[in-house]
Amino acid sequence: MTIIFYDCKTAPSPRRTRILLAEKNVPHKTVEINLMTNEQMGDDFRKINPDCTVPALQLEDGKVLKDNASIATYLEEVYPEPPLLGITPYEKAVIASWQSKIDHEFGMAVASALRNANPAMKDRALPGKHNYKQIPDLSTRGLKQIDNFFITLENHLLEKKFIATEKFSIADISAACALDFARVVKKKAVKEIHPNIIRWRSNLSKRKSFNI
Ligand SMILES: N[C@@H](CCC(=O)N[C@@H](CS)C(=O)NCC(=O)O)C(=O)O
């Protein structure tokens, strides 16, 4: 059995897995899950991922990995080239630290800003199988967190080509996916204010994995 990647082309989380699979050249089949029609909540997909979220990765033996964290850990072990989670203990620690920071201060801020304000996401303030009411203040807070993360990232990228180490890593994938998706809440890097973010992001665009 081949690896099956459950994707949604328009969503930022599965895009992280899509880029990882491409960077590591992992043979797989893709199944598109339509989040617009709530296919993730249907019986068929629940059998794959009871959490009702994408990405999910079904392995050759039928086991399913249900989130980006487990997928990245698994792929790095089984497809170690190129290493994207670090090689030395220090690199691994720094990359893990950035991953956590990007998820909590950036990715979740974008999701929170969108999901707590968009009328189409009424009662869907969090992804997954449970319904949660929107809290408009969390959208406002998310927007503020995004502004602050832009400042953090801009300062951090001064004289740096990549986020965590000297080499491209999973932290660059996570941050770029959150940055690109921030357009849905009208946030983007501006040349005059964020030249380092723009330079870093333009450099990533040269990679084939960012253009699929
Ligand atoms: N922790 C998960 C989060 C995945 C996630 O939030 N996925 C969103 C798409 S970006 C989703 O499946 N949403 C389904 C929904 O909104 O019901 C991961 O990073 O893998």
The ligand as an SDF file (V2000), in Angstrom:
LIG
                    3D

 20 19  0  0  0  0  0  0  0  0999 V2000
   -2.8300   20.4940   14.7540 N   0  0  0  0  0  0  0  0  0  0  0  0
   -3.2320   20.3230   13.4340 C   0  0  0  0  0  0  0  0  0  0  0  0
   -4.1440   21.4460   12.9710 C   0  0  0  0  0  0  0  0  0  0  0  0
   -4.7430   21.1310   11.6650 C   0  0  0  0  0  0  0  0  0  0  0  0
   -5.8080   22.1200   11.2830 C   0  0  0  0  0  0  0  0  0  0  0  0
   -6.1690   23.0580   12.0100 O   0  0  0  0  0  0  0  0  0  0  0  0
   -6.3480   21.9120   10.0780 N   0  0  0  0  0  0  0  0  0  0  0  0
   -7.4290   22.7020    9.5920 C   0  0  0  0  0  0  0  0  0  0  0  0
   -7.1130   23.2170    8.1860 C   0  0  0  0  0  0  0  0  0  0  0  0
   -5.8320   24.4220    8.2040 S   0  0  0  0  0  0  0  0  0  0  0  0
   -8.6670   21.8340    9.5030 C   0  0  0  0  0  0  0  0  0  0  0  0
   -8.5740   20.6440    9.3150 O   0  0  0  0  0  0  0  0  0  0  0  0
   -9.8420   22.4380    9.6370 N   0  0  0  0  0  0  0  0  0  0  0  0
  -11.0500   21.7090    9.6250 C   0  0  0  0  0  0  0  0  0  0  0  0
  -12.1860   22.5360   10.1420 C   0  0  0  0  0  0  0  0  0  0  0  0
  -12.0470   23.7530   10.1920 O   0  0  0  0  0  0  0  0  0  0  0  0
  -13.2140   21.9690   10.4490 O   0  0  0  0  0  0  0  0  0  0  0  0
   -2.0080   20.2100   12.5350 C   0  0  0  0  0  0  0  0  0  0  0  0
   -1.1970   21.1430   12.4530 O   0  0  0  0  0  0  0  0  0  0  0  0
   -1.8620   19.1860   11.8980 O   0  0  0  0  0  0  0  0  0  0  0  0
  1  2  1  0
  2  3  1  0
  2 18  1  0
  3  4  1  0
  4  5  1  0
  5  6  2  0
  5  7  1  0
  7  8  1  0
  8  9  1  0
  8 11  1  0
  9 10  1  0
 11 12  2  0
 11 13  1  0
 13 14  1  0
 14 15  1  0
 15 16  2  0
 15 17  1  0
 18 19  2  0
 18 20  1  0
M  END
$$$$
